[in-house]
Amino acid sequence: MNPAQLEHFRQILLAWRRELMEEVDRTVHHMQDEASNFPDPNDRATQESEFGLELRTRDRERKLLKKIDGALERIGDRAYGYCEETGEEIGLKRLEARPVATLCLEAQERRELAEKQYGEREDQYR
């Protein structure tokens, strides 16, 4: 991958990271502003449910932030764009679709097939 392509993906990842961090800030402010002790148990339950959904979303985004940071690290190490399993280049189309990808398409398909076959034992394939 040439330096211009690496810079292109670095900019995509940095913009994505910035957006996610802004969402985190919005969530914190929203939860602080909207936190109320409603006298009606139904209203309280609705608010708690909404907050729970927001927190689950932020947790997924937190995991995504870790992947983005890892991708930025790989760009710095010049290891970005290479499959962690095979060492082959990951296709540019795949990286455009999923900039945090660490596996080439074939390795990802093998992993997904193994996860499907072995169900919950996915931890040994990550």
MMTF fields as JSON, N, C-alpha, C and O atoms, coordinates in Angstrom:
{
  "mmtfVersion": "1.0.0",
  "mmtfProducer": "UNKNOWN",
  "numBonds": 503,
  "numAtoms": 504,
  "numGroups": 126,
  "numChains": 1,
  "numModels": 1,
  "chainsPerModel": [1],
  "groupsPerChain": [126],
  "chainIdList": ["A"],
  "bondAtomList": [4, 2, 8, 6, 12, 10, 16, 14, 20, 18, 24, 22, 28, 26, 32, 30, 36, 34, 40, 38, 44, 42, 48, 46, 52, 50, 56, 54, 60, 58, 64, 62, 68, 66, 72, 70, 76, 74, 80, 78, 84, 82, 88, 86, 92, 90, 96, 94, 100, 98, 104, 102, 108, 106, 112, 110, 116, 114, 120, 118, 124, 122, 128, 126, 132, 130, 136, 134, 140, 138, 144, 142, 148, 146, 152, 150, 156, 154, 160, 158, 164, 162, 168, 166, 172, 170, 176, 174, 180, 178, 184, 182, 188, 186, 192, 190, 196, 194, 200, 198, 204, 202, 208, 206, 212, 210, 216, 214, 220, 218, 224, 222, 228, 226, 232, 230, 236, 234, 240, 238, 244, 242, 248, 246, 252, 250, 256, 254, 260, 258, 264, 262, 268, 266, 272, 270, 276, 274, 280, 278, 284, 282, 288, 286, 292, 290, 296, 294, 300, 298, 304, 302, 308, 306, 312, 310, 316, 314, 320, 318, 324, 322, 328, 326, 332, 330, 336, 334, 340, 338, 344, 342, 348, 346, 352, 350, 356, 354, 360, 358, 364, 362, 368, 366, 372, 370, 376, 374, 380, 378, 384, 382, 388, 386, 392, 390, 396, 394, 400, 398, 404, 402, 408, 406, 412, 410, 416, 414, 420, 418, 424, 422, 428, 426, 432, 430, 436, 434, 440, 438, 444, 442, 448, 446, 452, 450, 456, 454, 460, 458, 464, 462, 468, 466, 472, 470, 476, 474, 480, 478, 484, 482, 488, 486, 492, 490, 496, 494, 500, 498],
  "bondOrderList": [1, 1, 1, 1, 1, 1, 1, 1, 1, 1, 1, 1, 1, 1, 1, 1, 1, 1, 1, 1, 1, 1, 1, 1, 1, 1, 1, 1, 1, 1, 1, 1, 1, 1, 1, 1, 1, 1, 1, 1, 1, 1, 1, 1, 1, 1, 1, 1, 1, 1, 1, 1, 1, 1, 1, 1, 1, 1, 1, 1, 1, 1, 1, 1, 1, 1, 1, 1, 1, 1, 1, 1, 1, 1, 1, 1, 1, 1, 1, 1, 1, 1, 1, 1, 1, 1, 1, 1, 1, 1, 1, 1, 1, 1, 1, 1, 1, 1, 1, 1, 1, 1, 1, 1, 1, 1, 1, 1, 1, 1, 1, 1, 1, 1, 1, 1, 1, 1, 1, 1, 1, 1, 1, 1, 1],
  "groupList": [{"groupName": "MET", "atomNameList": ["N", "CA", "C", "O"], "elementList": ["N", "C", "C", "O"], "formalChargeList": [0, 0, 0, 0], "bondAtomList": [1, 0, 2, 1, 3, 2], "bondOrderList": [1, 1, 2], "singleLetterCode": "M", "chemCompType": "L-PEPTIDE LINKING"}, {"groupName": "ASN", "atomNameList": ["N", "CA", "C", "O"], "elementList": ["N", "C", "C", "O"], "formalChargeList": [0, 0, 0, 0], "bondAtomList": [1, 0, 2, 1, 3, 2], "bondOrderList": [1, 1, 2], "singleLetterCode": "N", "chemCompType": "L-PEPTIDE LINKING"}, {"groupName": "PRO", "atomNameList": ["N", "CA", "C", "O"], "elementList": ["N", "C", "C", "O"], "formalChargeList": [0, 0, 0, 0], "bondAtomList": [1, 0, 2, 1, 3, 2], "bondOrderList": [1, 1, 2], "singleLetterCode": "P", "chemCompType": "L-PEPTIDE LINKING"}, {"groupName": "ALA", "atomNameList": ["N", "CA", "C", "O"], "elementList": ["N", "C", "C", "O"], "formalChargeList": [0, 0, 0, 0], "bondAtomList": [1, 0, 2, 1, 3, 2], "bondOrderList": [1, 1, 2], "singleLetterCode": "A", "chemCompType": "L-PEPTIDE LINKING"}, {"groupName": "GLN", "atomNameList": ["N", "CA", "C", "O"], "elementList": ["N", "C", "C", "O"], "formalChargeList": [0, 0, 0, 0], "bondAtomList": [1, 0, 2, 1, 3, 2], "bondOrderList": [1, 1, 2], "singleLetterCode": "Q", "chemCompType": "L-PEPTIDE LINKING"}, {"groupName": "LEU", "atomNameList": ["N", "CA", "C", "O"], "elementList": ["N", "C", "C", "O"], "formalChargeList": [0, 0, 0, 0], "bondAtomList": [1, 0, 2, 1, 3, 2], "bondOrderList": [1, 1, 2], "singleLetterCode": "L", "chemCompType": "L-PEPTIDE LINKING"}, {"groupName": "GLU", "atomNameList": ["N", "CA", "C", "O"], "elementList": ["N", "C", "C", "O"], "formalChargeList": [0, 0, 0, 0], "bondAtomList": [1, 0, 2, 1, 3, 2], "bondOrderList": [1, 1, 2], "singleLetterCode": "E", "chemCompType": "L-PEPTIDE LINKING"}, {"groupName": "HIS", "atomNameList": ["N", "CA", "C", "O"], "elementList": ["N", "C", "C", "O"], "formalChargeList": [0, 0, 0, 0], "bondAtomList": [1, 0, 2, 1, 3, 2], "bondOrderList": [1, 1, 2], "singleLetterCode": "H", "chemCompType": "L-PEPTIDE LINKING"}, {"groupName": "PHE", "atomNameList": ["N", "CA", "C", "O"], "elementList": ["N", "C", "C", "O"], "formalChargeList": [0, 0, 0, 0], "bondAtomList": [1, 0, 2, 1, 3, 2], "bondOrderList": [1, 1, 2], "singleLetterCode": "F", "chemCompType": "L-PEPTIDE LINKING"}, {"groupName": "ARG", "atomNameList": ["N", "CA", "C", "O"], "elementList": ["N", "C", "C", "O"], "formalChargeList": [0, 0, 0, 0], "bondAtomList": [1, 0, 2, 1, 3, 2], "bondOrderList": [1, 1, 2], "singleLetterCode": "R", "chemCompType": "L-PEPTIDE LINKING"}, {"groupName": "ILE", "atomNameList": ["N", "CA", "C", "O"], "elementList": ["N", "C", "C", "O"], "formalChargeList": [0, 0, 0, 0], "bondAtomList": [1, 0, 2, 1, 3, 2], "bondOrderList": [1, 1, 2], "singleLetterCode": "I", "chemCompType": "L-PEPTIDE LINKING"}, {"groupName": "TRP", "atomNameList": ["N", "CA", "C", "O"], "elementList": ["N", "C", "C", "O"], "formalChargeList": [0, 0, 0, 0], "bondAtomList": [1, 0, 2, 1, 3, 2], "bondOrderList": [1, 1, 2], "singleLetterCode": "W", "chemCompType": "L-PEPTIDE LINKING"}, {"groupName": "VAL", "atomNameList": ["N", "CA", "C", "O"], "elementList": ["N", "C", "C", "O"], "formalChargeList": [0, 0, 0, 0], "bondAtomList": [1, 0, 2, 1, 3, 2], "bondOrderList": [1, 1, 2], "singleLetterCode": "V", "chemCompType": "L-PEPTIDE LINKING"}, {"groupName": "ASP", "atomNameList": ["N", "CA", "C", "O"], "elementList": ["N", "C", "C", "O"], "formalChargeList": [0, 0, 0, 0], "bondAtomList": [1, 0, 2, 1, 3, 2], "bondOrderList": [1, 1, 2], "singleLetterCode": "D", "chemCompType": "L-PEPTIDE LINKING"}, {"groupName": "THR", "atomNameList": ["N", "CA", "C", "O"], "elementList": ["N", "C", "C", "O"], "formalChargeList": [0, 0, 0, 0], "bondAtomList": [1, 0, 2, 1, 3, 2], "bondOrderList": [1, 1, 2], "singleLetterCode": "T", "chemCompType": "L-PEPTIDE LINKING"}, {"groupName": "SER", "atomNameList": ["N", "CA", "C", "O"], "elementList": ["N", "C", "C", "O"], "formalChargeList": [0, 0, 0, 0], "bondAtomList": [1, 0, 2, 1, 3, 2], "bondOrderList": [1, 1, 2], "singleLetterCode": "S", "chemCompType": "L-PEPTIDE LINKING"}, {"groupName": "GLY", "atomNameList": ["N", "CA", "C", "O"], "elementList": ["N", "C", "C", "O"], "formalChargeList": [0, 0, 0, 0], "bondAtomList": [1, 0, 2, 1, 3, 2], "bondOrderList": [1, 1, 2], "singleLetterCode": "G", "chemCompType": "PEPTIDE LINKING"}, {"groupName": "LYS", "atomNameList": ["N", "CA", "C", "O"], "elementList": ["N", "C", "C", "O"], "formalChargeList": [0, 0, 0, 0], "bondAtomList": [1, 0, 2, 1, 3, 2], "bondOrderList": [1, 1, 2], "singleLetterCode": "K", "chemCompType": "L-PEPTIDE LINKING"}, {"groupName": "TYR", "atomNameList": ["N", "CA", "C", "O"], "elementList": ["N", "C", "C", "O"], "formalChargeList": [0, 0, 0, 0], "bondAtomList": [1, 0, 2, 1, 3, 2], "bondOrderList": [1, 1, 2], "singleLetterCode": "Y", "chemCompType": "L-PEPTIDE LINKING"}, {"groupName": "CYS", "atomNameList": ["N", "CA", "C", "O"], "elementList": ["N", "C", "C", "O"], "formalChargeList": [0, 0, 0, 0], "bondAtomList": [1, 0, 2, 1, 3, 2], "bondOrderList": [1, 1, 2], "singleLetterCode": "C", "chemCompType": "L-PEPTIDE LINKING"}],
  "groupTypeList": [0, 1, 2, 3, 4, 5, 6, 7, 8, 9, 4, 10, 5, 5, 3, 11, 9, 9, 6, 5, 0, 6, 6, 12, 13, 9, 14, 12, 7, 7, 0, 4, 13, 6, 3, 15, 1, 8, 2, 13, 2, 1, 13, 9, 3, 14, 4, 6, 15, 6, 8, 16, 5, 6, 5, 9, 14, 9, 13, 9, 6, 9, 17, 5, 5, 17, 17, 10, 13, 16, 3, 5, 6, 9, 10, 16, 13, 9, 3, 18, 16, 18, 19, 6, 6, 14, 16, 6, 6, 10, 16, 5, 17, 9, 5, 6, 3, 9, 2, 12, 3, 14, 5, 19, 5, 6, 3, 4, 6, 9, 9, 6, 5, 3, 6, 17, 4, 18, 16, 6, 9, 6, 13, 4, 18, 9],
  "groupIdList": [1, 2, 3, 4, 5, 6, 7, 8, 9, 10, 11, 12, 13, 14, 15, 16, 17, 18, 19, 20, 21, 22, 23, 24, 25, 26, 27, 28, 29, 30, 31, 32, 33, 34, 35, 36, 37, 38, 39, 40, 41, 42, 43, 44, 45, 46, 47, 48, 49, 50, 51, 52, 53, 54, 55, 56, 57, 58, 59, 60, 61, 62, 63, 64, 65, 66, 67, 68, 69, 70, 71, 72, 73, 74, 75, 76, 77, 78, 79, 80, 81, 82, 83, 84, 85, 86, 87, 88, 89, 90, 91, 92, 93, 94, 95, 96, 97, 98, 99, 100, 101, 102, 103, 104, 105, 106, 107, 108, 109, 110, 111, 112, 113, 114, 115, 116, 117, 118, 119, 120, 121, 122, 123, 124, 125, 126],
  "secStructList": [7, 7, 2, 2, 2, 2, 2, 2, 2, 2, 2, 2, 2, 2, 2, 2, 2, 2, 2, 2, 2, 2, 2, 2, 2, 2, 2, 2, 2, 2, 2, 2, 2, 2, 7, 7, 7, 7, 1, 1, 2, 2, 2, 2, 2, 2, 2, 2, 2, 2, 2, 2, 2, 2, 2, 2, 2, 2, 2, 2, 2, 2, 2, 2, 2, 2, 2, 2, 2, 2, 2, 2, 2, 2, 2, 2, 6, 6, 7, 6, 6, 5, 7, 6, 6, 6, 7, 7, 5, 7, 7, 2, 2, 2, 2, 2, 2, 7, 6, 6, 7, 7, 1, 7, 2, 2, 2, 2, 2, 2, 2, 2, 2, 2, 2, 2, 2, 2, 6, 6, 4, 4, 4, 4, 4, 7],
  "xCoordList": [0.86, 0.0, 0.901, 1.856, 0.588, 1.447, 1.093, 0.037, 1.969, 1.74, 0.433, -0.212, 0.042, -1.212, -2.409, -3.348, -2.388, -3.481, -3.52, -4.591, -2.35, -2.298, -2.866, -3.617, -2.515, -3.02, -4.533, -5.241, -5.02, -6.464, -7.192, -8.18, -6.704, -7.356, -7.165, -8.051, -6.021, -5.79, -6.816, -7.363, -7.079, -8.06, -9.468, -10.23, -9.812, -11.121, -11.266, -12.291, -10.237, -10.283, -10.344, -11.083, -9.579, -9.602, -10.965, -11.458, -11.573, -12.907, -13.936, -14.796, -13.848, -14.762, -14.61, -15.599, -13.371, -13.085, -13.659, -14.262, -13.471, -13.983, -15.509, -16.056, -16.193, -17.658, -18.108, -19.049, -17.421, -17.802, -17.575, -18.386, -16.501, -16.231, -17.277, -17.666, -17.733, -18.79, -20.082, -20.814, -20.368, -21.559, -21.47, -22.467, -20.291, -20.102, -20.408, -21.121, -19.867, -20.123, -21.608, -22.149, -22.271, -23.711, -24.495, -25.43, -24.105, -24.802, -24.653, -25.623, -23.439, -23.204, -24.061, -24.724, -24.045, -24.839, -26.333, -27.077, -26.764, -28.182, -28.614, -29.67, -27.809, -28.189, -28.171, -28.995, -27.243, -27.216, -28.424, -29.051, -28.736, -29.846, -31.206, -32.107, -31.349, -32.65, -32.892, -34.007, -31.869, -32.039, -33.044, -32.819, -34.133, -35.182, -35.703, -35.621, -36.223, -36.848, -38.353, -39.02, -38.87, -40.293, -41.104, -40.747, -42.196, -43.04, -43.777, -44.083, -44.054, -44.77, -43.79, -42.822, -44.025, -43.109, -42.968, -41.902, -44.038, -43.955, -43.008, -42.231, -43.08, -42.178, -40.726, -39.821, -40.526, -39.184, -38.637, -37.476, -39.482, -39.07, -38.735, -37.775, -39.527, -39.26, -37.919, -37.133, -37.652, -36.387, -35.209, -34.193, -35.342, -34.27, -34.026, -32.882, -35.089, -34.959, -34.216, -33.332, -34.581, -33.907, -32.434, -31.577, -32.14, -30.747, -29.971, -28.812, -30.621, -29.963, -29.604, -28.52, -30.525, -30.262, -29.108, -28.235, -29.108, -28.02, -26.686, -25.677, -26.679, -25.423, -24.918, -23.709, -25.816, -25.391, -24.797, -23.802, -25.415, -24.896, -23.512, -22.605, -23.335, -22.023, -20.991, -19.817, -21.402, -20.463, -19.96, -18.774, -20.864, -20.442, -19.492, -18.505, -19.808, -18.946, -17.595, -16.582, -17.568, -16.297, -15.403, -14.199, -16.011, -15.25, -14.762, -13.647, -15.596, -15.199, -14.044, -13.132, -14.076, -12.979, -11.653, -10.613, -11.695, -10.48, -9.964, -8.756, -10.89, -10.482, -9.902, -8.926, -10.505, -9.992, -8.598, -7.702, -8.406, -7.083, -6.06, -4.917, -6.475, -5.581, -5.218, -4.069, -6.197, -5.93, -4.975, -4.071, -5.174, -4.269, -2.853, -1.873, -2.762, -1.455, -0.782, 0.414, -1.578, -1.026, -0.573, 0.405, -1.287, -0.847, 0.518, 1.415, 0.678, 1.972, 3.087, 4.239, 2.743, 3.735, 3.928, 4.743, 3.166, 3.185, 2.695, 3.058, 1.878, 1.312, -0.146, -0.779, -0.678, -2.08, -2.296, -1.48, -3.412, -3.765, -3.256, -3.388, -2.672, -2.19, -2.954, -3.193, -3.326, -4.09, -3.258, -2.093, -3.86, -3.171, -2.932, -2.008, -3.742, -3.581, -2.672, -1.815, -2.855, -2.124, -0.962, -0.055, -0.972, 0.064, -0.175, 0.597, -1.242, -1.569, -2.176, -2.66, -2.139, -2.768, -4.287, -4.875, -4.898, -6.354, -6.76, -6.165, -7.747, -8.176, -8.631, -9.218, -8.35, -8.735, -10.247, -10.723, -11.0, -12.464, -12.935, -13.847, -12.316, -12.676, -12.326, -13.103, -11.166, -10.77, -11.651, -11.917, -12.099, -13.023, -14.341, -14.936, -14.785, -16.044, -15.889, -16.804, -14.742, -14.485, -13.042, -12.158, -12.796, -11.421, -10.679, -9.452, -11.404, -10.742, -10.472, -10.045, -10.715, -10.536, -9.093, -8.142, -8.962, -7.632, -7.401, -6.303, -8.441, -8.342, -8.724, -9.599, -8.065, -8.479, -9.83, -10.257, -10.478, -11.825, -11.871, -12.773, -10.91, -10.907, -10.731, -11.411, -9.82, -9.601, -10.833, -11.188, -11.483, -12.702, -13.808, -14.534, -13.938, -14.96, -14.679, -15.605, -13.415, -13.068, -13.427, -13.966, -13.128, -13.428, -14.933, -15.389, -15.704, -17.154, -17.733, -18.666, -17.192, -17.651, -17.345, -18.186, -16.149, -15.778, -16.677, -17.099, -16.971, -17.856, -19.247, -19.897, -19.7, -21.023, -21.065, -22.045, -19.99, -19.955, -19.788, -20.383, -18.975, -18.675, -19.454, -19.253, -20.339, -21.236, -20.529, -19.813, -20.72, -20.25, -18.76, -18.247, -18.059, -16.622, -15.805, -14.686, -16.358, -15.715, -14.453, -13.616, -14.298, -13.159, -11.833, -10.846, -11.771, -10.512, -10.207, -9.122, -11.137, -10.917, -10.733, -10.737, -10.571, -10.421, -9.025, -8.724],
  "yCoordList": [-1.171, 0.0, 1.226, 1.314, 2.149, 3.332, 4.35, 4.245, 5.334, 6.318, 7.104, 7.431, 7.407, 8.151, 7.317, 7.848, 6.022, 5.143, 5.016, 5.05, 4.87, 4.796, 6.068, 6.003, 7.215, 8.482, 8.579, 9.09, 8.091, 8.071, 7.295, 7.776, 6.097, 5.282, 5.879, 5.772, 6.502, 7.157, 8.269, 8.411, 9.055, 10.133, 9.582, 10.136, 8.502, 7.868, 7.414, 7.663, 6.748, 6.234, 7.366, 7.276, 8.423, 9.551, 10.236, 10.624, 10.385, 11.003, 10.124, 10.625, 8.822, 7.878, 7.943, 7.951, 7.988, 8.056, 9.339, 9.318, 10.448, 11.739, 11.7, 12.188, 11.121, 11.003, 10.19, 10.562, 9.075, 8.221, 8.936, 8.804, 9.676, 10.403, 11.492, 11.75, 12.132, 13.132, 12.477, 13.059, 11.274, 10.55, 10.208, 10.286, 9.836, 9.532, 10.775, 10.703, 11.913, 13.159, 13.489, 13.894, 13.317, 13.606, 12.7, 13.144, 11.436, 10.5, 10.9, 10.887, 11.253, 11.655, 12.87, 12.899, 13.86, 15.065, 14.76, 15.275, 13.928, 13.564, 12.844, 13.142, 11.913, 11.151, 12.045, 11.877, 12.986, 13.914, 14.849, 15.105, 15.348, 16.302, 15.643, 16.231, 14.437, 13.766, 12.918, 12.441, 12.722, 11.882, 12.526, 13.617, 11.84, 12.326, 11.155, 9.994, 11.494, 10.476, 10.632, 11.325, 9.98, 10.081, 9.389, 8.299, 10.022, 9.386, 8.165, 7.225, 8.191, 7.082, 5.953, 6.182, 4.751, 3.633, 3.327, 2.903, 3.541, 3.283, 4.263, 3.877, 5.527, 6.533, 6.223, 6.343, 5.824, 5.477, 4.282, 4.273, 3.283, 2.082, 2.414, 1.884, 3.285, 3.693, 4.4, 4.121, 5.308, 6.032, 5.075, 5.174, 4.166, 3.207, 2.32, 1.983, 1.943, 1.135, 1.904, 1.358, 3.174, 4.014, 4.194, 4.11, 4.44, 4.599, 3.299, 3.315, 2.175, 0.878, 0.64, 0.149, 0.994, 0.851, 1.75, 1.327, 2.987, 3.914, 3.391, 3.478, 2.852, 2.346, 1.124, 0.969, 0.255, -0.903, -0.431, -0.978, 0.584, 1.146, 1.729, 1.505, 2.466, 3.054, 1.972, 2.146, 0.862, -0.228, -0.821, -1.121, -0.989, -1.474, -0.477, -0.854, 0.793, 1.823, 1.875, 2.176, 1.588, 1.537, 0.446, 0.636, -0.696, -1.787, -1.392, -1.735, -0.673, -0.205, 0.794, 0.779, 1.652, 2.597, 1.868, 2.306, 0.755, -0.032, -0.575, -0.603, -1.007, -1.504, -0.383, -0.585, 0.791, 1.945, 2.301, 2.551, 2.328, 2.629, 1.587, 1.924, 0.328, -0.732, -0.536, -0.741, -0.137, 0.099, 1.278, 1.228, 2.34, 3.484, 3.103, 3.588, 2.229, 1.724, 0.934, 1.082, 0.087, -0.708, 0.184, -0.125, 1.299, 2.241, 2.791, 2.876, 3.163, 3.676, 2.662, 3.018, 1.388, 0.305, -0.22, -1.111, 0.345, -0.095, -1.533, -2.213, -1.991, -3.343, -3.297, -4.341, -2.102, -1.939, -2.485, -2.279, -3.184, -3.688, -5.089, -5.592, -5.727, -7.1, -8.015, -7.665, -9.167, -10.139, -10.65, -11.012, -10.675, -11.172, -12.672, -13.165, -13.406, -14.858, -15.301, -16.165, -14.708, -15.2, -14.308, -14.758, -13.058, -12.121, -11.519, -10.676, -11.952, -11.42, -10.028, -9.648, -9.272, -7.959, -8.11, -8.984, -7.234, -7.165, -6.25, -5.188, -6.639, -5.851, -4.447, -4.231, -3.499, -2.115, -1.957, -1.152, -2.711, -2.629, -3.073, -2.475, -4.118, -4.593, -3.531, -3.28, -2.915, -1.889, -0.646, 0.014, -0.325, 0.8, 0.493, 1.368, -0.749, -1.15, -1.307, -0.982, -1.8, -2.068, -1.672, -2.527, -0.379, 0.094, -0.546, -0.471, -1.17, -1.799, -3.284, -3.987, -3.763, -5.186, -5.614, -4.912, -6.777, -7.33, -8.627, -9.182, -9.108, -10.369, -10.157, -9.349, -10.885, -10.858, -11.57, -12.241, -11.419, -11.959, -13.466, -13.959, -14.194, -15.654, -16.073, -16.984, -15.41, -15.74, -15.4, -16.139, -14.291, -13.915, -14.93, -15.295, -15.385, -16.389, -17.69, -18.325, -18.096, -19.307, -19.15, -20.07, -17.983, -17.731, -17.773, -18.373, -17.138, -17.133, -18.532, -18.89, -19.322, -20.701, -21.503, -22.269, -21.331, -22.034, -21.612, -22.452, -20.322, -19.849, -20.427, -20.78, -20.522, -21.076, -22.555, -23.034, -23.27, -24.706, -24.991, -25.931, -24.178, -24.458, -23.59, -23.671, -22.763, -21.982, -21.024, -20.131, -21.198, -20.252, -20.345, -19.576, -21.239, -21.381, -20.43, -20.751, -19.268, -18.322, -17.705, -17.187, -17.749, -17.1, -17.66, -16.926, -18.906, -19.457, -19.074, -19.37, -18.429, -18.023, -16.531, -16.026, -15.797, -14.341, -13.926, -12.733],
  "zCoordList": [0.0, 0.0, 0.0, 0.771, -0.857, -0.951, 0.139, 0.763, 0.37, 1.443, 1.288, 2.285, 0.057, -0.148, 0.29, 0.884, 0.005, 0.416, 1.94, 2.545, 2.552, 4.017, 4.638, 5.611, 4.084, 4.603, 4.415, 5.283, 3.286, 3.024, 4.122, 4.677, 4.431, 5.461, 6.85, 7.699, 7.086, 8.376, 8.583, 9.677, 7.543, 7.636, 7.865, 8.657, 7.181, 7.387, 8.834, 9.47, 9.35, 10.721, 11.743, 12.724, 11.524, 12.455, 12.465, 13.525, 11.295, 11.221, 11.92, 12.644, 11.705, 12.333, 13.846, 14.58, 14.302, 15.734, 16.328, 17.401, 15.63, 16.095, 16.233, 17.222, 15.242, 15.296, 16.504, 17.204, 16.736, 17.861, 19.191, 20.108, 19.304, 20.546, 20.767, 21.906, 19.697, 19.828, 20.301, 21.102, 19.815, 20.259, 21.745, 22.463, 22.2, 23.624, 24.45, 25.451, 24.027, 24.755, 24.763, 25.791, 23.62, 23.548, 24.496, 25.163, 24.548, 25.425, 26.888, 27.645, 27.278, 28.672, 29.012, 30.048, 28.146, 28.414, 28.415, 29.25, 27.486, 27.416, 28.692, 29.249, 29.146, 30.344, 31.58, 32.479, 31.63, 32.765, 32.735, 33.763, 31.556, 31.429, 31.625, 32.223, 31.127, 31.14, 32.377, 32.587, 33.197, 34.382, 35.333, 35.859, 35.537, 36.431, 37.247, 36.845, 38.37, 39.2, 39.016, 39.785, 37.99, 37.695, 38.787, 39.233, 39.217, 40.23, 39.673, 40.407, 38.374, 37.756, 37.415, 36.69, 37.922, 37.651, 36.154, 35.706, 35.385, 33.942, 33.252, 32.379, 33.647, 33.075, 33.445, 32.62, 34.696, 35.16, 34.38, 33.971, 34.181, 33.452, 31.997, 31.437, 31.397, 30.015, 29.92, 29.015, 30.842, 30.832, 31.054, 30.366, 31.995, 32.256, 31.048, 30.742, 30.365, 29.163, 28.067, 27.407, 27.88, 26.886, 27.227, 26.348, 28.496, 28.91, 28.71, 28.296, 29.007, 28.818, 27.362, 27.049, 26.476, 25.042, 24.608, 23.85, 25.089, 24.757, 25.26, 24.56, 26.463, 27.029, 26.269, 26.095, 25.814, 25.007, 23.686, 23.209, 23.104, 21.855, 22.091, 21.289, 23.165, 23.466, 23.749, 23.422, 24.348, 24.604, 23.291, 23.155, 22.325, 21.004, 20.354, 19.724, 20.519, 19.941, 20.643, 20.012, 21.937, 22.676, 22.094, 21.922, 21.796, 21.183, 19.801, 19.408, 19.066, 17.747, 17.859, 17.032, 18.865, 19.082, 19.297, 18.807, 20.03, 20.23, 18.901, 18.661, 18.035, 16.721, 15.866, 15.144, 15.952, 15.196, 15.686, 14.879, 16.998, 17.548, 17.095, 16.788, 17.055, 16.576, 15.117, 14.726, 14.303, 12.881, 12.707, 11.874, 13.493, 13.413, 13.83, 13.265, 14.824, 15.253, 14.131, 13.88, 13.458, 12.353, 11.206, 10.526, 10.987, 9.956, 10.343, 9.504, 11.602, 12.084, 11.968, 11.719, 12.149, 12.075, 10.659, 10.421, 9.718, 8.311, 8.156, 7.196, 9.09, 9.014, 8.573, 8.416, 8.373, 7.994, 6.59, 5.691, 6.422, 5.1, 4.822, 3.706, 5.838, 5.691, 6.646, 7.801, 6.156, 6.928, 8.101, 7.934, 9.279, 10.47, 10.423, 11.07, 9.675, 9.607, 8.476, 8.664, 7.297, 6.125, 5.722, 5.022, 6.149, 5.751, 4.367, 3.91, 3.705, 2.385, 2.525, 3.591, 1.417, 1.43, 1.495, 0.858, 2.281, 2.325, 1.179, 0.998, 0.415, -0.733, -0.356, 0.704, -1.244, -0.988, -0.868, -0.068, -1.649, -1.552, -0.176, 0.394, 0.356, 1.697, 2.74, 3.661, 2.593, 3.554, 3.443, 4.447, 2.246, 2.091, 2.802, 3.432, 2.693, 3.327, 4.833, 5.59, 5.269, 6.685, 7.005, 7.022, 7.26, 7.46, 8.633, 8.7, 9.552, 10.699, 10.462, 11.378, 9.253, 8.948, 9.215, 8.872, 9.833, 10.102, 9.344, 9.369, 8.668, 7.933, 6.48, 6.168, 5.599, 4.202, 4.107, 5.047, 2.991, 2.828, 3.066, 3.742, 2.519, 2.659, 4.122, 4.594, 4.836, 6.247, 7.077, 7.996, 6.761, 7.475, 7.233, 8.158, 5.999, 5.688, 6.429, 6.934, 6.499, 7.258, 8.731, 9.347, 9.29, 10.704, 10.948, 11.922, 10.068, 10.236, 10.101, 10.819, 9.193, 9.039, 10.298, 10.768, 10.843, 12.074, 13.231, 14.026, 13.332, 14.398, 14.239, 15.223, 13.006, 12.747, 13.124, 13.695, 12.796, 13.081, 14.565, 15.093, 15.242, 16.644, 17.613, 18.824, 17.087, 17.93, 18.858, 18.406, 20.136, 21.14, 21.412, 22.225, 20.777, 21.036, 20.182, 19.782, 19.905, 19.013, 19.613, 18.874, 20.958, 21.567, 21.084, 21.055, 20.711, 20.254, 18.805, 18.306, 18.136, 16.753, 16.625, 15.503, 17.708, 17.637, 17.873, 17.848]
}
